[in-house]
């Protein structure tokens, strides 16, 4: 389960003072980890894997908000 170790290291990594390029790279890495863990989850249905995917998704969404900006209210 090397992918889980990578996911835990990614979770612990600091996301402050990142350049736009670093954010793009981090977002892609998060997506890669989530999809890899999802493939394992499909076979095992282990709830701990689902929890890891949820935490990574939250972190990825935060990175994406910083990249794309918050959506306008439409006014």
N, C-alpha and C positions, 0 to 999 in steps of 0.2 A: 504494500500500500504506500508506495513512494509518492503518489499523487496527493495523498492526505497530508504528508509531511510538507510538500510544496504549498498546499493550501493554507496550512497553519502558519508557515513562514510569511506568506503573502498577507494574511490577516494581521500579523504582528507588525508588519512594516509600516513605518511612518509615511504619511501621505502629505505632510506639510512641506512647503517650499519646493514644490515640483514645477518643472517647466511644462509647457503644453505638450511637448514631445514625450516627457515622462508620463504624463496623464494618459496619453493615447496608448503608450506601451503598457501601462498598468491596466487599462481597461481591456485591452486585448488579452493580457495574461489572465485576468479574472474570468473572461469569457471562456478561454481555453480550459481553465481549471474546472469551471462549472460544468462544461460539456463533458469533460473526461470523468468527473465524479458522477454525472448523470448516467453515463454508460454503465458504470459499476452498479449504481443504484437500481437500474432496470433489472439486473440479474439477482441482486441480493435483497432488495426492499428493506435495507437497514436504515432505521430512522436517524441514526447519528449522521449518516451521509446526507440525508435531507436537511438536517440542521446546519451542517457545514455549507451546503449549497445556499441556504437561505442567508446565512451570514455573509457569504461572498457576494451574493446578489445585492445586499444592502450596501456593501462597500463599493461595488461597481456602480450602483446608481448614484452614489455621492460623487464619484469621480466624473461620471457622465454629466451631472448637473454642472459641475465646474467647467467642463469642456464646452457644453452647449449653451449654458446659461439657463436661467429659469424661464419657463414659458410666460408670455405676456397674458394678462387677464383678458385681452381682447377688446379693450376700450378704445 
